[in-house]
Every structure is written in structure tokens, then in C-alpha cells.
Amino acid sequence: MRPVKTLKKSGGKIAIIFSNRLFLSKAVGLWTGSDDIEHAYTVGCYLHYCNGGFKDIKAKDLSTRKQKGNERVIVGDPLYVVTAVKT
């Protein structure tokens, strides 16, 4: 996360977009052993603890969904974003 700390302008925004698709042989255990909500939490924690001075850290599910009975199921690959603002 060092490059994130170089964001110097107060009010600057960052968006980290990710899916849950991966190559098991290349992903770290922290990622492979957790679910999508935990992934968003992990990315948010990186922003919070990187000493980059970020506030308003938020996660959002950008996945395309379709109504199927009483539930909305994901169509295609899931997609998530974690955003923050530089203090």
C-alpha cells in the first residue's frame, strides 16, 4: 500500500475494485480463507492502517443481480469496490 500513501492532495479519492475470482496457487491465505465481506473488510483495513490518512472508507457491491423468486442472485462474476477520501 506504499503507493497509496503518496496520494498527497487532501480530498483525493481512491477506489480499489476487486472480484472473488483468483488463482489459488497465487493468492495469499488471508484472501483464500475468507468470503467477500471479509475481502472488503481487509481492503478497508489496509486503507485505514496504511498511515495514508484516509477517511470515509466504504465498501459497495457492484455485482449485476437478477431477480430469481424471492432473492436477487449474482449474474456473472461478483464485483466489489472499496472507496476512501484522503484527509
TORZADREN-872946 format. One record per residue: residue number from 1; x, y, z of N, C-alpha, C in turn. Coordinates in Angstrom, 3 decimals, padded with zeros to 6 digits. Layout:
<vonu><k>NUM</k><n_x>X</n_x><n_y>Y</n_y><n_z>Z</n_z><ca_x>X</ca_x><ca_y>Y</ca_y><ca_z>Z</ca_z><c_x>X</c_x><c_y>Y</c_y><c_z>Z</c_z></vonu>
...
//
This chain:
<vonu><k>1</k><n_x>000.812</n_x><n_y>-001.194</n_y><n_z>000.000</n_z><ca_x>000.000</ca_x><ca_y>000.000</ca_y><ca_z>000.000</ca_z><c_x>000.859</c_x><c_y>001.264</c_y><c_z>000.000</c_z></vonu>
<vonu><k>2</k><n_x>002.157</n_x><n_y>001.130</n_y><n_z>-000.113</n_z><ca_x>003.012</ca_x><ca_y>002.324</ca_y><ca_z>-000.115</ca_z><c_x>002.617</c_x><c_y>003.344</c_y><c_z>-001.177</c_z></vonu>
<vonu><k>3</k><n_x>002.323</n_x><n_y>002.921</n_y><n_z>-002.419</n_z><ca_x>001.933</ca_x><ca_y>003.924</ca_y><ca_z>-003.421</ca_z><c_x>000.670</c_x><c_y>004.688</c_y><c_z>-003.031</c_z></vonu>
<vonu><k>4</k><n_x>-000.196</n_x><n_y>004.077</n_y><n_z>-002.261</n_z><ca_x>-001.419</ca_x><ca_y>004.755</ca_y><ca_z>-001.836</ca_z><c_x>-001.081</c_x><c_y>005.926</c_y><c_z>-000.932</c_z></vonu>
<vonu><k>5</k><n_x>-000.053</n_x><n_y>005.781</n_y><n_z>-000.111</n_z><ca_x>000.342</ca_x><ca_y>006.866</ca_y><ca_z>000.789</ca_z><c_x>000.823</c_x><c_y>008.092</c_y><c_z>000.032</c_z></vonu>
<vonu><k>6</k><n_x>001.241</n_x><n_y>007.930</n_y><n_z>-001.221</n_z><ca_x>001.759</ca_x><ca_y>009.071</ca_y><ca_z>-001.981</ca_z><c_x>000.655</c_x><c_y>009.972</c_y><c_z>-002.514</c_z></vonu>
<vonu><k>7</k><n_x>-000.586</n_x><n_y>009.568</n_y><n_z>-002.367</n_z><ca_x>-001.704</ca_x><ca_y>010.425</ca_y><ca_z>-002.747</ca_z><c_x>-001.669</c_x><c_y>011.617</c_y><c_z>-001.799</c_z></vonu>
<vonu><k>8</k><n_x>-001.251</n_x><n_y>012.771</n_y><n_z>-002.296</n_z><ca_x>-000.955</ca_x><ca_y>013.909</ca_y><ca_z>-001.433</ca_z><c_x>-002.120</c_x><c_y>014.880</c_y><c_z>-001.263</c_z></vonu>
<vonu><k>9</k><n_x>-002.945</n_x><n_y>015.033</n_y><n_z>-002.267</n_z><ca_x>-003.965</ca_x><ca_y>016.069</ca_y><ca_z>-002.252</ca_z><c_x>-005.113</c_x><c_y>015.720</c_y><c_z>-001.295</c_z></vonu>
<vonu><k>10</k><n_x>-005.363</n_x><n_y>016.602</n_y><n_z>-000.346</n_z><ca_x>-006.481</ca_x><ca_y>016.420</ca_y><ca_z>000.568</ca_z><c_x>-007.781</c_x><c_y>016.410</c_y><c_z>-000.241</c_z></vonu>
<vonu><k>11</k><n_x>-008.633</n_x><n_y>015.481</n_y><n_z>000.061</n_z><ca_x>-009.885</ca_x><ca_y>015.346</ca_y><ca_z>-000.684</ca_z><c_x>-009.773</c_x><c_y>014.407</c_y><c_z>-001.874</c_z></vonu>
<vonu><k>12</k><n_x>-008.540</n_x><n_y>013.943</n_y><n_z>-002.169</n_z><ca_x>-008.344</ca_x><ca_y>012.992</ca_y><ca_z>-003.262</ca_z><c_x>-009.042</c_x><c_y>011.676</c_y><c_z>-002.946</c_z></vonu>
<vonu><k>13</k><n_x>-009.531</n_x><n_y>011.022</n_y><n_z>-003.965</n_z><ca_x>-010.290</ca_x><ca_y>009.789</ca_y><ca_z>-003.766</ca_z><c_x>-009.551</c_x><c_y>008.590</c_y><c_z>-004.331</c_z></vonu>
<vonu><k>14</k><n_x>-009.758</n_x><n_y>007.450</n_y><n_z>-003.691</n_z><ca_x>-009.196</ca_x><ca_y>006.201</ca_y><ca_z>-004.173</ca_z><c_x>-010.332</c_x><c_y>005.183</c_y><c_z>-004.254</c_z></vonu>
<vonu><k>15</k><n_x>-010.283</n_x><n_y>004.341</n_y><n_z>-005.275</n_z><ca_x>-011.252</ca_x><ca_y>003.254</ca_y><ca_z>-005.427</ca_z><c_x>-010.472</c_x><c_y>001.986</c_y><c_z>-005.757</c_z></vonu>
<vonu><k>16</k><n_x>-010.648</n_x><n_y>000.965</n_y><n_z>-004.948</n_z><ca_x>-009.999</ca_x><ca_y>-000.331</ca_y><ca_z>-005.165</ca_z><c_x>-011.107</c_x><c_y>-001.316</c_y><c_z>-005.527</c_z></vonu>
<vonu><k>17</k><n_x>-011.050</n_x><n_y>-001.824</n_y><n_z>-006.758</n_z><ca_x>-012.086</ca_x><ca_y>-002.718</ca_y><ca_z>-007.277</ca_z><c_x>-011.540</c_x><c_y>-004.134</c_y><c_z>-007.321</c_z></vonu>
<vonu><k>18</k><n_x>-012.362</n_x><n_y>-005.101</n_y><n_z>-006.902</n_z><ca_x>-011.919</ca_x><ca_y>-006.491</ca_y><ca_z>-006.910</ca_z><c_x>-013.108</c_x><c_y>-007.435</c_y><c_z>-007.060</c_z></vonu>
<vonu><k>19</k><n_x>-012.794</n_x><n_y>-008.645</n_y><n_z>-007.449</n_z><ca_x>-013.762</ca_x><ca_y>-009.729</ca_y><ca_z>-007.566</ca_z><c_x>-013.305</c_x><c_y>-010.854</c_y><c_z>-006.651</c_z></vonu>
<vonu><k>20</k><n_x>-014.056</n_x><n_y>-011.939</n_y><n_z>-006.614</n_z><ca_x>-013.596</ca_x><ca_y>-013.072</ca_y><ca_z>-005.815</ca_z><c_x>-012.947</c_x><c_y>-014.147</c_y><c_z>-006.688</c_z></vonu>
<vonu><k>21</k><n_x>-012.705</n_x><n_y>-013.839</n_y><n_z>-007.944</n_z><ca_x>-012.030</ca_x><ca_y>-014.782</ca_y><ca_z>-008.837</ca_z><c_x>-010.535</c_x><c_y>-014.707</c_y><c_z>-008.580</c_z></vonu>
<vonu><k>22</k><n_x>-009.868</n_x><n_y>-015.866</n_y><n_z>-008.557</n_z><ca_x>-008.441</ca_x><ca_y>-015.876</ca_y><ca_z>-008.273</ca_z><c_x>-007.802</c_x><c_y>-017.179</c_y><c_z>-008.723</c_z></vonu>
<vonu><k>23</k><n_x>-006.493</n_x><n_y>-017.192</n_y><n_z>-008.726</n_z><ca_x>-005.712</ca_x><ca_y>-018.402</ca_y><ca_z>-008.918</ca_z><c_x>-005.252</c_x><c_y>-018.837</c_y><c_z>-007.531</c_z></vonu>
<vonu><k>24</k><n_x>-005.749</n_x><n_y>-019.959</n_y><n_z>-007.048</n_z><ca_x>-005.429</ca_x><ca_y>-020.406</ca_y><ca_z>-005.684</ca_z><c_x>-003.934</c_x><c_y>-020.484</c_y><c_z>-005.427</c_z></vonu>
<vonu><k>25</k><n_x>-003.170</n_x><n_y>-020.861</n_y><n_z>-006.444</n_z><ca_x>-001.728</ca_x><ca_y>-021.009</ca_y><ca_z>-006.249</ca_z><c_x>-001.020</c_x><c_y>-019.660</c_y><c_z>-006.103</c_z></vonu>
<vonu><k>26</k><n_x>-001.684</n_x><n_y>-018.566</n_y><n_z>-006.440</n_z><ca_x>-001.039</ca_x><ca_y>-017.254</ca_y><ca_z>-006.398</ca_z><c_x>-001.586</c_x><c_y>-016.340</c_y><c_z>-005.308</c_z></vonu>
<vonu><k>27</k><n_x>-002.739</n_x><n_y>-016.677</n_y><n_z>-004.730</n_z><ca_x>-003.369</ca_x><ca_y>-015.820</ca_y><ca_z>-003.722</ca_z><c_x>-002.847</c_x><c_y>-016.155</c_y><c_z>-002.326</c_z></vonu>
<vonu><k>28</k><n_x>-002.803</n_x><n_y>-015.147</n_y><n_z>-001.466</n_z><ca_x>-002.359</ca_x><ca_y>-015.357</ca_y><ca_z>-000.083</ca_z><c_x>-003.468</c_x><c_y>-016.006</c_y><c_z>000.728</c_z></vonu>
<vonu><k>29</k><n_x>-003.098</n_x><n_y>-016.711</n_y><n_z>001.780</n_z><ca_x>-004.056</ca_x><ca_y>-017.425</ca_y><ca_z>002.614</ca_z><c_x>-005.124</c_x><c_y>-016.535</c_y><c_z>003.216</c_z></vonu>
<vonu><k>30</k><n_x>-004.764</n_x><n_y>-015.296</n_y><n_z>003.545</n_z><ca_x>-005.730</ca_x><ca_y>-014.349</ca_y><ca_z>004.103</ca_z><c_x>-006.906</c_x><c_y>-014.155</c_y><c_z>003.150</c_z></vonu>
<vonu><k>31</k><n_x>-006.619</n_x><n_y>-014.173</n_y><n_z>001.848</n_z><ca_x>-007.657</ca_x><ca_y>-013.949</ca_y><ca_z>000.841</ca_z><c_x>-008.432</c_x><c_y>-015.233</c_y><c_z>000.563</c_z></vonu>
<vonu><k>32</k><n_x>-007.730</n_x><n_y>-016.345</n_y><n_z>000.439</n_z><ca_x>-008.401</ca_x><ca_y>-017.601</ca_y><ca_z>000.076</ca_z><c_x>-009.250</c_x><c_y>-018.162</c_y><c_z>001.209</c_z></vonu>
<vonu><k>33</k><n_x>-008.919</n_x><n_y>-017.810</n_y><n_z>002.438</n_z><ca_x>-009.655</ca_x><ca_y>-018.332</ca_y><ca_z>003.581</ca_z><c_x>-010.789</c_x><c_y>-017.452</c_y><c_z>004.045</c_z></vonu>
<vonu><k>34</k><n_x>-011.201</n_x><n_y>-016.490</n_y><n_z>003.222</n_z><ca_x>-012.255</ca_x><ca_y>-015.568</ca_y><ca_z>003.647</ca_z><c_x>-013.309</c_x><c_y>-015.387</c_y><c_z>002.560</c_z></vonu>
<vonu><k>35</k><n_x>-014.454</n_x><n_y>-014.817</n_y><n_z>002.958</n_z><ca_x>-015.536</ca_x><ca_y>-014.599</ca_y><ca_z>001.998</ca_z><c_x>-015.514</c_x><c_y>-013.161</c_y><c_z>001.479</c_z></vonu>
<vonu><k>36</k><n_x>-016.487</n_x><n_y>-012.812</n_y><n_z>000.662</n_z><ca_x>-016.494</ca_x><ca_y>-011.495</ca_y><ca_z>000.009</ca_z><c_x>-016.586</c_x><c_y>-010.339</c_y><c_z>001.002</c_z></vonu>
<vonu><k>37</k><n_x>-017.384</n_x><n_y>-010.500</n_y><n_z>002.051</n_z><ca_x>-017.499</ca_x><ca_y>-009.444</ca_y><ca_z>003.056</ca_z><c_x>-016.156</c_x><c_y>-009.252</c_y><c_z>003.756</c_z></vonu>
<vonu><k>38</k><n_x>-015.489</n_x><n_y>-010.337</n_y><n_z>004.076</n_z><ca_x>-014.170</ca_x><ca_y>-010.250</ca_y><ca_z>004.711</ca_z><c_x>-013.136</c_x><c_y>-009.648</c_y><c_z>003.766</c_z></vonu>
<vonu><k>39</k><n_x>-013.264</n_x><n_y>-009.900</n_y><n_z>002.466</n_z><ca_x>-012.362</ca_x><ca_y>-009.271</ca_y><ca_z>001.494</ca_z><c_x>-012.508</c_x><c_y>-007.751</c_y><c_z>001.552</c_z></vonu>
<vonu><k>40</k><n_x>-013.746</n_x><n_y>-007.272</n_y><n_z>001.545</n_z><ca_x>-013.988</ca_x><ca_y>-005.824</ca_y><ca_z>001.607</ca_z><c_x>-013.436</c_x><c_y>-005.261</c_y><c_z>002.916</c_z></vonu>
<vonu><k>41</k><n_x>-013.636</n_x><n_y>-005.976</n_y><n_z>004.011</n_z><ca_x>-013.116</ca_x><ca_y>-005.544</ca_y><ca_z>005.303</ca_z><c_x>-011.588</c_x><c_y>-005.468</c_y><c_z>005.282</c_z></vonu>
<vonu><k>42</k><n_x>-010.939</n_x><n_y>-006.465</n_y><n_z>004.687</n_z><ca_x>-009.476</ca_x><ca_y>-006.490</ca_y><ca_z>004.600</ca_z><c_x>-008.956</c_x><c_y>-005.292</c_y><c_z>003.817</c_z></vonu>
<vonu><k>43</k><n_x>-009.564</n_x><n_y>-005.004</n_y><n_z>002.658</n_z><ca_x>-009.133</ca_x><ca_y>-003.860</ca_y><ca_z>001.846</ca_z><c_x>-009.349</c_x><c_y>-002.564</c_y><c_z>002.618</c_z></vonu>
<vonu><k>44</k><n_x>-010.497</n_x><n_y>-002.435</n_y><n_z>003.286</n_z><ca_x>-010.766</ca_x><ca_y>-001.245</ca_y><ca_z>004.101</ca_z><c_x>-009.751</c_x><c_y>-001.080</c_y><c_z>005.216</c_z></vonu>
<vonu><k>45</k><n_x>-009.356</n_x><n_y>-002.185</n_y><n_z>005.845</n_z><ca_x>-008.347</ca_x><ca_y>-002.138</ca_y><ca_z>006.911</ca_z><c_x>-006.994</c_x><c_y>-001.688</c_y><c_z>006.374</c_z></vonu>
<vonu><k>46</k><n_x>-006.632</n_x><n_y>-002.177</n_y><n_z>005.181</n_z><ca_x>-005.382</ca_x><ca_y>-001.718</ca_y><ca_z>004.570</ca_z><c_x>-005.393</c_x><c_y>-000.202</c_y><c_z>004.410</c_z></vonu>
<vonu><k>47</k><n_x>-006.498</n_x><n_y>000.351</n_y><n_z>003.950</n_z><ca_x>-006.590</ca_x><ca_y>001.806</ca_y><ca_z>003.783</ca_z><c_x>-006.545</c_x><c_y>002.511</c_y><c_z>005.142</c_z></vonu>
<vonu><k>48</k><n_x>-007.208</n_x><n_y>001.956</n_y><n_z>006.114</n_z><ca_x>-007.254</ca_x><ca_y>002.578</ca_y><ca_z>007.441</ca_z><c_x>-005.884</c_x><c_y>002.569</c_y><c_z>008.133</c_z></vonu>
<vonu><k>49</k><n_x>-005.167</n_x><n_y>001.445</n_y><n_z>008.027</n_z><ca_x>-003.920</ca_x><ca_y>001.280</ca_y><ca_z>008.768</ca_z><c_x>-002.653</c_x><c_y>001.574</c_y><c_z>007.974</c_z></vonu>
<vonu><k>50</k><n_x>-002.774</n_x><n_y>002.038</n_y><n_z>006.731</n_z><ca_x>-001.561</ca_x><ca_y>002.288</ca_y><ca_z>005.929</ca_z><c_x>-000.920</c_x><c_y>003.625</c_y><c_z>006.242</c_z></vonu>
<vonu><k>51</k><n_x>-001.435</n_x><n_y>004.350</n_y><n_z>007.216</n_z><ca_x>-000.924</ca_x><ca_y>005.681</ca_y><ca_z>007.582</ca_z><c_x>-000.998</c_x><c_y>006.649</c_y><c_z>006.413</c_z></vonu>
<vonu><k>52</k><n_x>-001.934</n_x><n_y>006.400</n_y><n_z>005.535</n_z><ca_x>-002.128</ca_x><ca_y>007.290</ca_y><ca_z>004.394</ca_z><c_x>-003.107</c_x><c_y>008.403</c_y><c_z>004.686</c_z></vonu>
<vonu><k>53</k><n_x>-003.761</n_x><n_y>008.351</n_y><n_z>005.831</n_z><ca_x>-004.691</ca_x><ca_y>009.401</ca_y><ca_z>006.213</ca_z><c_x>-005.983</c_x><c_y>009.363</c_y><c_z>005.416</c_z></vonu>
<vonu><k>54</k><n_x>-006.676</n_x><n_y>008.249</n_y><n_z>005.418</n_z><ca_x>-007.929</ca_x><ca_y>008.132</ca_y><ca_z>004.679</ca_z><c_x>-009.120</c_x><c_y>008.139</c_y><c_z>005.614</c_z></vonu>
<vonu><k>55</k><n_x>-010.210</n_x><n_y>008.725</n_y><n_z>005.157</n_z><ca_x>-011.465</ca_x><ca_y>008.751</ca_y><ca_z>005.913</ca_z><c_x>-012.598</c_x><c_y>008.308</c_y><c_z>004.993</c_z></vonu>
<vonu><k>56</k><n_x>-013.767</n_x><n_y>008.194</n_y><n_z>005.546</n_z><ca_x>-014.963</ca_x><ca_y>007.799</ca_y><ca_z>004.779</ca_z><c_x>-014.725</c_x><c_y>006.534</c_y><c_z>003.963</c_z></vonu>
<vonu><k>57</k><n_x>-014.135</n_x><n_y>005.535</n_y><n_z>004.597</n_z><ca_x>-013.866</ca_x><ca_y>004.259</ca_y><ca_z>003.927</ca_z><c_x>-015.175</c_x><c_y>003.488</c_y><c_z>003.830</c_z></vonu>
<vonu><k>58</k><n_x>-015.536</n_x><n_y>003.136</n_y><n_z>002.596</n_z><ca_x>-016.815</ca_x><ca_y>002.467</ca_y><ca_z>002.348</ca_z><c_x>-016.627</c_x><c_y>001.331</c_y><c_z>001.347</c_z></vonu>
<vonu><k>59</k><n_x>-017.461</n_x><n_y>000.313</n_y><n_z>001.484</n_z><ca_x>-017.463</ca_x><ca_y>-000.802</ca_y><ca_z>000.535</ca_z><c_x>-018.831</c_x><c_y>-000.886</c_y><c_z>-000.119</c_z></vonu>
<vonu><k>60</k><n_x>-018.834</n_x><n_y>-001.304</n_y><n_z>-001.385</n_z><ca_x>-020.088</ca_x><ca_y>-001.424</ca_y><ca_z>-002.126</ca_z><c_x>-020.037</c_x><c_y>-002.643</c_y><c_z>-003.044</c_z></vonu>
<vonu><k>61</k><n_x>-021.138</n_x><n_y>-003.334</n_y><n_z>-003.126</n_z><ca_x>-021.282</ca_x><ca_y>-004.481</ca_y><ca_z>-004.026</ca_z><c_x>-021.755</c_x><c_y>-003.949</c_y><c_z>-005.376</c_z></vonu>
<vonu><k>62</k><n_x>-020.940</n_x><n_y>-004.117</n_y><n_z>-006.419</n_z><ca_x>-021.275</ca_x><ca_y>-003.648</ca_y><ca_z>-007.764</ca_z><c_x>-021.771</c_x><c_y>-004.781</c_y><c_z>-008.662</c_z></vonu>
<vonu><k>63</k><n_x>-021.970</n_x><n_y>-005.960</n_y><n_z>-008.084</n_z><ca_x>-022.353</ca_x><ca_y>-007.136</ca_y><ca_z>-008.864</ca_z><c_x>-023.696</c_x><c_y>-006.932</c_y><c_z>-009.562</c_z></vonu>
<vonu><k>64</k><n_x>-023.782</n_x><n_y>-007.442</n_y><n_z>-010.778</n_z><ca_x>-025.049</ca_x><ca_y>-007.432</ca_y><ca_z>-011.506</ca_z><c_x>-025.926</c_x><c_y>-008.524</c_y><c_z>-010.908</c_z></vonu>
<vonu><k>65</k><n_x>-027.150</n_x><n_y>-008.177</n_y><n_z>-010.611</n_z><ca_x>-028.068</ca_x><ca_y>-009.137</ca_y><ca_z>-009.993</ca_z><c_x>-029.356</c_x><c_y>-009.249</c_y><c_z>-010.785</c_z></vonu>
<vonu><k>66</k><n_x>-029.979</n_x><n_y>-010.406</n_y><n_z>-010.646</n_z><ca_x>-031.237</ca_x><ca_y>-010.681</ca_y><ca_z>-011.331</ca_z><c_x>-032.197</c_x><c_y>-011.294</c_y><c_z>-010.313</c_z></vonu>
<vonu><k>67</k><n_x>-033.456</n_x><n_y>-010.887</n_y><n_z>-010.410</n_z><ca_x>-034.467</ca_x><ca_y>-011.431</ca_y><ca_z>-009.507</ca_z><c_x>-034.748</c_x><c_y>-012.884</c_y><c_z>-009.860</c_z></vonu>
<vonu><k>68</k><n_x>-034.690</n_x><n_y>-013.751</n_y><n_z>-008.864</n_z><ca_x>-034.979</ca_x><ca_y>-015.164</ca_y><ca_z>-009.058</ca_z><c_x>-035.822</c_x><c_y>-015.595</c_y><c_z>-007.859</c_z></vonu>
<vonu><k>69</k><n_x>-037.130</n_x><n_y>-015.640</n_y><n_z>-008.068</n_z><ca_x>-038.033</ca_x><ca_y>-015.920</ca_y><ca_z>-006.956</ca_z><c_x>-038.016</c_x><c_y>-014.768</c_y><c_z>-005.977</c_z></vonu>
<vonu><k>70</k><n_x>-037.753</n_x><n_y>-015.071</n_y><n_z>-004.719</n_z><ca_x>-037.709</ca_x><ca_y>-014.038</ca_y><ca_z>-003.677</ca_z><c_x>-036.318</c_x><c_y>-013.473</c_y><c_z>-003.446</c_z></vonu>
<vonu><k>71</k><n_x>-035.351</n_x><n_y>-013.902</n_y><n_z>-004.230</n_z><ca_x>-033.985</ca_x><ca_y>-013.454</ca_y><ca_z>-003.994</ca_z><c_x>-033.361</c_x><c_y>-012.856</c_y><c_z>-005.253</c_z></vonu>
<vonu><k>72</k><n_x>-032.356</n_x><n_y>-012.006</n_y><n_z>-005.027</n_z><ca_x>-031.611</ca_x><ca_y>-011.403</ca_y><ca_z>-006.135</ca_z><c_x>-030.260</c_x><c_y>-012.093</c_y><c_z>-006.203</c_z></vonu>
<vonu><k>73</k><n_x>-030.046</n_x><n_y>-012.861</n_y><n_z>-007.265</n_z><ca_x>-028.815</ca_x><ca_y>-013.638</ca_y><ca_z>-007.404</ca_z><c_x>-027.835</c_x><c_y>-012.923</c_y><c_z>-008.327</c_z></vonu>
<vonu><k>74</k><n_x>-026.551</n_x><n_y>-013.139</n_y><n_z>-008.077</n_z><ca_x>-025.498</ca_x><ca_y>-012.524</ca_y><ca_z>-008.892</ca_z><c_x>-025.467</c_x><c_y>-013.195</c_y><c_z>-010.252</c_z></vonu>
<vonu><k>75</k><n_x>-025.396</n_x><n_y>-012.369</n_y><n_z>-011.301</n_z><ca_x>-025.269</ca_x><ca_y>-012.847</ca_y><ca_z>-012.677</ca_z><c_x>-023.827</c_x><c_y>-012.587</c_y><c_z>-013.108</c_z></vonu>
<vonu><k>76</k><n_x>-023.107</n_x><n_y>-013.614</n_y><n_z>-013.493</n_z><ca_x>-021.699</ca_x><ca_y>-013.447</ca_y><ca_z>-013.880</ca_z><c_x>-020.806</c_x><c_y>-013.351</c_y><c_z>-012.657</c_z></vonu>
<vonu><k>77</k><n_x>-019.666</n_x><n_y>-012.709</n_y><n_z>-012.821</n_z><ca_x>-018.702</ca_x><ca_y>-012.576</ca_y><ca_z>-011.731</ca_z><c_x>-019.131</c_x><c_y>-011.487</c_y><c_z>-010.752</c_z></vonu>
<vonu><k>78</k><n_x>-018.932</n_x><n_y>-011.726</n_y><n_z>-009.451</n_z><ca_x>-019.199</ca_x><ca_y>-010.680</ca_y><ca_z>-008.467</ca_z><c_x>-018.150</c_x><c_y>-009.574</c_y><c_z>-008.590</c_z></vonu>
<vonu><k>79</k><n_x>-018.523</n_x><n_y>-008.361</n_y><n_z>-008.199</n_z><ca_x>-017.610</ca_x><ca_y>-007.226</ca_y><ca_z>-008.293</ca_z><c_x>-017.859</c_x><c_y>-006.300</c_y><c_z>-007.106</c_z></vonu>
<vonu><k>80</k><n_x>-016.773</n_x><n_y>-005.878</n_y><n_z>-006.473</n_z><ca_x>-016.877</ca_x><ca_y>-005.048</ca_y><ca_z>-005.283</ca_z><c_x>-015.898</c_x><c_y>-003.865</c_y><c_z>-005.394</c_z></vonu>
<vonu><k>81</k><n_x>-016.210</n_x><n_y>-002.776</n_y><n_z>-004.676</n_z><ca_x>-015.312</ca_x><ca_y>-001.624</ca_y><ca_z>-004.635</ca_z><c_x>-015.225</c_x><c_y>-001.121</c_y><c_z>-003.199</c_z></vonu>
<vonu><k>82</k><n_x>-014.015</n_x><n_y>-000.724</n_y><n_z>-002.805</n_z><ca_x>-013.796</ca_x><ca_y>-000.045</ca_y><ca_z>-001.530</ca_z><c_x>-013.265</c_x><c_y>001.337</c_y><c_z>-001.878</c_z></vonu>
<vonu><k>83</k><n_x>-013.918</n_x><n_y>002.364</n_y><n_z>-001.363</n_z><ca_x>-013.521</ca_x><ca_y>003.748</ca_y><ca_z>-001.652</ca_z><c_x>-013.125</c_x><c_y>004.461</c_y><c_z>-000.363</c_z></vonu>
<vonu><k>84</k><n_x>-012.316</n_x><n_y>005.507</n_y><n_z>-000.513</n_z><ca_x>-011.912</ca_x><ca_y>006.325</ca_y><ca_z>000.626</ca_z><c_x>-011.510</c_x><c_y>007.708</c_y><c_z>000.120</c_z></vonu>
<vonu><k>85</k><n_x>-011.445</n_x><n_y>008.645</n_y><n_z>001.052</n_z><ca_x>-011.076</ca_x><ca_y>010.025</ca_y><ca_z>000.746</ca_z><c_x>-009.836</c_x><c_y>010.396</c_y><c_z>001.571</c_z></vonu>
<vonu><k>86</k><n_x>-008.872</n_x><n_y>011.028</n_y><n_z>000.945</n_z><ca_x>-007.642</ca_x><ca_y>011.475</ca_y><ca_z>001.623</ca_z><c_x>-007.966</c_x><c_y>012.639</c_y><c_z>002.541</c_z></vonu>
<vonu><k>87</k><n_x>-007.457</n_x><n_y>012.569</n_y><n_z>003.790</n_z><ca_x>-007.716</ca_x><ca_y>013.666</ca_y><ca_z>004.743</ca_z><c_x>-006.770</c_x><c_y>014.817</c_y><c_z>004.496</c_z></vonu>
//
